[in-house]
Amino acid sequence: MLLITLQGIFLFLSCTHIILPTEQNEGILVTGSATVQSPPDLATLQVGVQSFAETAQQATADNNLKVEKIITSLKNKGFTDKDMETNSFNISPQREYKNNKPPVVIGFNVTNMLAIKIRDLDRVGELMQATIDNGANTINGLTFSIEDPTPLRQKARRAAMEDALSRAEILAEAIDVEVGKPISIQELSSGGPVVQAGAIAELAMDAKVPIQAPNDVGTKIDLQVRFEIK
């Protein structure tokens, strides 16, 4: 978060705020927004294996074999360890509830989720199918994003600042004053350039589905800026 504070106070009204001059303070508070569009260059597939057995050891061993098979198949297609990482690993008992008796543990579920980075977006469908063919039975989602969003964020910040100034000037004209220098700039939380494709991923569990990457993803920046009134 970027925060520069010199003087002044907040008066909130939607995304634009006016503080009329008093002996103690003055200012116009606005929120400027900007979104920069760019084609994605990275897909991240959340895929894994869920296994069940009577013992945790047996379920874990079965799960490890299937996950290793998936990893080997991806390495045969040119992936490296840097392209794959364990996203989550979980062991939980499965209980049976019957005839109002205390629950009984009948086995254990083991889930191992991998995050796979795919940079050749034309191969997303092929690689997703390869994981399924080699034992994956859980897909948590597929996202398209920008691997390094820094230049896009910088561009969006400049545009958001221009938007904030434009809003402030419109408000200042309405009350017959002039906009001065910015005295407070705060970057609000903003989302990265990500597009979810979870529904497509779910369909791929049942059939071979071609995956089409989106043409563009957006990088959004919101700035809250307080300007002096002249």
N, C-alpha and C positions, 0 to 999 in steps of 0.2 A: 504494500500500500504506500503510495506517495502522498505525503501530507506536509503542506507548507502553511504555517499560520503566523500572521503578523498582528492583526487586530480586527475588530468587528464581531458581530454576533449573528446567529442564525434566526431566520423567521421562515417557517416551513409552510408552503402552500403548493401541493402537488409537486411538479418538478421545477417550477419557477417561483421565486420568492422575492419580494421587495421589502427592504427596510428603509423607511423614509428617514431623512436626516433628523437627528436630535442632538442634544448637547454632548451626548456620550458616544453615539455610534451612527453609522450610516452604511448603506451597501445594498447591492442587488445580488441575490443568491439564485443561481440557475444550475440546471443539470444538462450538460452537453453529452450527446451520444453519437457514436459512429460505428459502423460495421464495414469491415473490409472483406471482400470476397476473393477467394483464391481456390484453384483446383487442389484437391487433397493429394498428398503424396505418401500417405501411410494408412494402412488398414490394420486394426488390432482385433484379433479373433480370440474370444474367451471360450475355450473348449476344454472338456475334461471327461473323466471317467468316474462313474459311480458304481461301486461294487458292494455286494451283500454276501455275508457268510455267517456261520454260527459263531465263529470266534473273530476277535479283532485281528489277530495275527493272520488268519486265513484270508480275511477280506483285504487286508493290507497287501499281502503277497500277490493276490489276484489282481489288485489294482495296479501294483507296481509293474507287473508284466505287461498289462495293457497300455499303460502310459509309456513305458519304454518302447513298445511297438510303434506307438504314434510318433515318438521323438525320432526313432530310427527312420521311419518312412519320410519324415520331413527333412532329415539330414541327407537322405538319398536324393532329395529334390533340391539340394543346394543350401539348406538352412544351416545356421551355426548355433552354438549355445547362446550367443548374444541375442539371437532372434527369439529365443524361447525362455520363459521363466515361470516358476511356480507362482501362481496368483493366490491360491489358497489350498489348504489341506485340512480335512476334517474327518474325525472318527466319532461316530455317535451310535449309541445303542438303539435298537429297535425293540419296542415293548409291545406286548400283546395284552389287551384289556378284554377280559372275558368273565361273564357271569358275576359281575360285581365283586370280583376278587382282586387282590392287589396285582398291579401289573407285573408281568414276567418278561424278562429279557430273552428274546428268541434269536437274537443275532446282532450283527453290527453292520452299519453302513460306513463306507469309506469313500470320500469324494476328494479327488485331486484335480484342480483346475489349472490350466496353463494359459498364459497370455502369449500369443504368437504374433510377432510383428511381420507384416507382409508389405514389401515396398513395390513389388510388381503387381499393381492393382488388377491387371488383366487375368491374374492367376488366382484371385481370391476364391472363386467358385470351385476351381480344381483342387485347391489346397484344403478347403473346407471339406470337400467330399473325401479327400484322402484321409483326413483324420477320422471321419465317420467309418470309412471302410476298414480302418485299422483299430477300431474299438471304442472310439469316442461315442458316448451316449448322452452327453450333456453339453449344450451350447448356451452360454449365458448372454452372448451378444456379440455384435460386430460393429465396430466404430470406424469411421473414416475421419482423418485429421491431417494437420500439418505437423510434420516432425519437429521443425524449428519455427515456432510462430513469432519469434522476436521481431523480425523486420515488419511483419504485418501488425503487430501490436503497436510498434512505434508509429506507423502510418495512421493507425486508428486513433492513437492519442492526439496527433496533430489535428486530425479531422474533428475529433470530439471537442477540442479546445476552440476551433473555429465555430463549431455549432453553439458552444456555450456563449461565445462573444456575440454571435448573431442574436441569440435569444435575449441577452442582456440589453443589446442596443434597441431591440423592438420595445422592450419594457420601459427603457429609459425615455424613448421618444414619446411613449404614451403618457408619461407624467412630466414631460418637458424638462428633462435633465440630461446630462451627458455621462457616458460610461468612463470611469477612470481605470486605473491599473488594477489587475487582479491582486487581491490581498490574501486569498486563501484558495488552495487547489487541493482537492482530495480525490484520489482515484477510488471509485467504488468497486466492489467485487464484480468481476466480469468473467464470462465463460470463454473457454478456449475454442479453437476452431474444430468442433467435433460434430459429426452427424451419426446418430444411432441407426443401426439397421437390424435391430433385434428380431423383428417379425420375419424378415427374410431368413435369418439364421435358423429360426424355429422350423420354417418350411423345409429347409435343407435336411433336417433330420429324417424326413419322410421320403424325399425324392431328390433327384439331382436337379438343383435349381441354379440357373445362371445368375451370377451376382453382377449388377451394374453399379459401379461407383458413381456417386453424385458428381455433377459437373463442377460444383463449387461448394465450399464450406465457408462459414462466416466467422470472423474474429471481431468480437464486440468489446468496446471500451466505453465506460460511463465516467464522466468527470463532474464533480460538484465544485463549482467555482463561485467565489464571492468577489464582486467588483466594487470598487469605490464609486461613489456618485460625485460628479463635479458640478 
